[in-house]
Amino acid sequence: MRHDKKFLDHLLGRQVDVYLISGIRLSARLAAQLPYAVILDDDHHSCQMLVYKHAIATITTARSQRP
């Protein structure tokens, strides 16, 4: 099993902060993962975002869920 799949499986359904290589931060729920992309669910704006993995710099749990 690839390390990114195992890591993302652990975060499925949780609020995450996704930092893109452009510096933009996306806060949303990790809805699904695909081989080359992830799908984020933004409940505040009622939309889904498809983000390609090569554009992601960092993924962390959302600030509100950190201990």
C-alpha positions in Angstrom: 0.0 0.0 0.0 1.3 3.4 -0.9 2.0 5.8 2.0 -0.2 8.6 0.7 -3.2 6.2 0.4 -2.7 5.0 3.9 -2.4 8.5 5.2 -5.4 9.8 3.3 -7.5 6.8 4.3 -7.0 7.8 7.9 -8.2 11.4 7.1 -11.3 10.4 5.0 -14.4 12.2 6.4 -12.4 14.5 8.6 -11.9 18.3 8.4 -8.5 19.1 6.9 -6.5 22.0 5.8 -4.9 21.5 2.4 -2.1 23.9 1.5 -1.4 24.1 -2.2 2.1 24.8 -3.7 0.7 28.2 -4.7 0.3 29.1 -1.0 -3.5 28.9 -1.0 -5.1 27.1 2.0 -8.3 25.1 1.5 -10.3 24.1 4.6 -12.8 21.3 3.9 -13.8 17.7 4.7 -11.8 15.1 2.8 -14.6 13.3 0.9 -12.7 10.9 -1.3 -9.3 10.1 -2.8 -8.5 9.1 -6.4 -5.2 7.9 -7.8 -4.2 11.4 -8.8 -6.6 13.7 -7.0 -8.6 14.2 -3.8 -12.2 15.5 -3.5 -12.9 18.0 -0.8 -16.4 18.8 0.5 -16.9 22.4 1.6 -20.1 22.5 3.7 -20.0 26.3 4.1 -20.3 26.9 0.4 -22.2 23.7 -0.5 -19.6 22.7 -3.1 -17.0 20.0 -3.9 -13.5 20.7 -5.1 -11.3 18.3 -7.1 -7.6 19.0 -6.2 -4.8 17.2 -8.1 -2.3 15.6 -5.7 0.7 17.2 -7.6 -0.7 20.7 -6.6 -0.7 19.8 -2.9 2.1 20.9 -0.6 0.8 19.8 2.8 -2.3 18.2 4.3 -3.1 18.6 8.0 -6.1 18.1 10.3 -8.1 21.2 10.5 -7.1 23.8 13.1 -10.4 23.3 15.0 -9.7 19.5 15.4 -6.1 19.8 16.7 -5.6 19.0 20.4 
